[in-house]
């Protein structure tokens, strides 16, 4: 009986505790696979913040339908190099600030 009471208390505590929530999330990149051996899509390589809590993101991106937070971007890849890199910035509340696409064939 004591073990069951501890289990019930533990479950109640778990359900009543506050977990982290998303403040905002962004979508961007392209519809291309970046690897021929898997279905890997774009992913963030690095992310940092500055003293004003602005966020800077570096990520590989493909070519087809390339956009950052709904803002269409020009890619610089060619048929041999289908990957460019996106450097993007967002304010601390998630507002899109700017982005630059870097890359091209080798």
CORNORFEN-V10317 format. One record per residue. N is the residue number from 1. RES is the residue in three letters. SS is DSSP state (H for helix, E for strand, L for the rest). OMEGA is omega in radians with two decimals (NA if undefined). D_CENTER is the distance of its C-alpha to the mean C-alpha in whole Angstrom. Layout:
N;RES;SS;OMEGA;D_CENTER
N;RES;SS;OMEGA;D_CENTER
This chain:
1;UNK;L;-3.13;47
2;UNK;H;3.11;46
3;UNK;H;3.12;43
4;UNK;H;3.13;42
5;UNK;H;3.09;42
6;UNK;H;3.12;40
7;UNK;H;3.13;37
8;UNK;H;3.11;38
9;UNK;H;3.11;37
10;UNK;H;3.10;34
11;UNK;H;3.11;33
12;UNK;H;3.11;33
13;UNK;H;3.14;32
14;UNK;H;-3.12;29
15;UNK;H;-3.10;28
16;UNK;H;3.14;29
17;UNK;L;-3.11;27
18;UNK;L;3.08;24
19;UNK;L;3.12;20
20;UNK;L;3.10;17
21;UNK;L;3.10;16
22;UNK;L;2.98;13
23;UNK;L;3.08;14
24;UNK;L;3.07;11
25;UNK;L;-3.10;8
26;UNK;L;3.11;7
27;UNK;L;3.11;7
28;UNK;E;-3.13;8
29;UNK;E;-3.11;9
30;UNK;L;3.12;12
31;UNK;L;-3.10;14
32;UNK;L;2.90;16
33;UNK;L;-3.11;16
34;UNK;L;-3.14;15
35;UNK;L;3.11;18
36;UNK;L;-3.11;21
37;UNK;L;3.12;22
38;UNK;L;3.10;19
39;UNK;L;3.14;17
40;UNK;L;3.04;13
41;UNK;L;3.11;11
42;UNK;L;3.05;8
43;UNK;L;-3.10;6
44;UNK;E;3.07;5
45;UNK;E;-3.11;9
46;UNK;E;3.13;10
47;UNK;E;3.13;9
48;UNK;E;3.05;12
49;UNK;E;3.07;14
50;UNK;L;-3.07;18
51;UNK;L;3.08;21
52;UNK;L;3.13;20
53;UNK;L;2.96;17
54;UNK;L;-3.05;15
55;UNK;E;3.11;11
56;UNK;E;-3.05;11
57;UNK;E;3.02;8
58;UNK;E;-3.09;9
59;UNK;E;3.00;8
60;UNK;E;3.13;11
61;UNK;E;3.09;11
62;UNK;L;-3.04;14
63;UNK;L;-2.98;17
64;UNK;L;3.12;18
65;UNK;L;-3.10;17
66;UNK;L;3.07;14
67;UNK;E;3.05;13
68;UNK;E;-3.12;10
69;UNK;L;3.11;10
70;UNK;L;3.12;14
71;UNK;E;-3.12;15
72;UNK;E;-3.13;17
73;UNK;L;3.08;17
74;UNK;L;3.09;19
75;UNK;L;-3.11;19
76;UNK;L;3.13;21
77;UNK;L;3.04;21
78;UNK;L;-3.06;24
79;UNK;L;-3.14;25
80;UNK;L;-3.13;25
81;UNK;L;-3.05;22
82;UNK;L;-3.10;19
83;UNK;L;2.95;16
84;UNK;E;3.08;16
85;UNK;E;3.11;13
86;UNK;E;2.97;11
87;UNK;E;-3.03;12
88;UNK;E;3.10;11
89;UNK;E;3.09;12
90;UNK;E;3.06;12
91;UNK;L;-3.07;15
92;UNK;L;3.09;15
93;UNK;L;3.07;15
94;UNK;L;3.13;12
95;UNK;L;3.10;14
96;UNK;E;3.10;13
97;UNK;E;-3.13;15
98;UNK;E;3.02;15
99;UNK;E;3.12;14
100;UNK;E;3.08;16
101;UNK;E;-3.10;16
102;UNK;E;3.07;17
103;UNK;E;-3.09;19
104;UNK;L;-3.13;22
105;UNK;L;3.09;24
106;UNK;L;NA;25
